[in-house]
Structures are given as structure tokens and as C-alpha cells.
């Protein structure tokens, strides 16, 4: 499952997701912070481009959840990721 976001709200959301889906494979998306770590919380892959996210959604898992706190960015991201896959 792709989690759009890799910061504050995504961390809070991930705490719930890993309890509900303990065996799930998670991948995170962050196209804002170029200097971010290669792994989210030192363990999970972070995709940094729309092309990477689109490929993941089409080839691996079409599910995504929004881990973005700001409502204006959430709406825009929901539309973008829905169109991707």
C-alpha cells in the first residue's frame, strides 16, 4: 500500500495502519523533500517522483492512503493518486 506523505501526519497514520494491517507492505511517497532519507523510519521505501508512484500503483498495489495533513494538499493529492491508478 502506498502512503502519500512521509512526515508528521503520515507517521501518525502509519501507527494505526501497522496495527490494522501488520503484514502489509508499505511504501511512502514524498516529492517535496529532496533531501529526505531513503527509507521512512529507517525501514520503508520512499518514492520521490510521480513516475515512481504511478509505476508502483500500476504494477504492485493500486491501493493508497493519504498521509498528508493539510486539507488543500490532501484534496489535490487524492485527485492525483486516483488518476494514477
Secondary structure, 3 states (H helix, E strand, C coil): CEEEECCHHHHHHHHHHHHHCCCCCCEEECCCCCCCCCEECCCEEEECCHHHHHHHHHHCCCCEEECCCCHHHHHHHHHHHHHHC
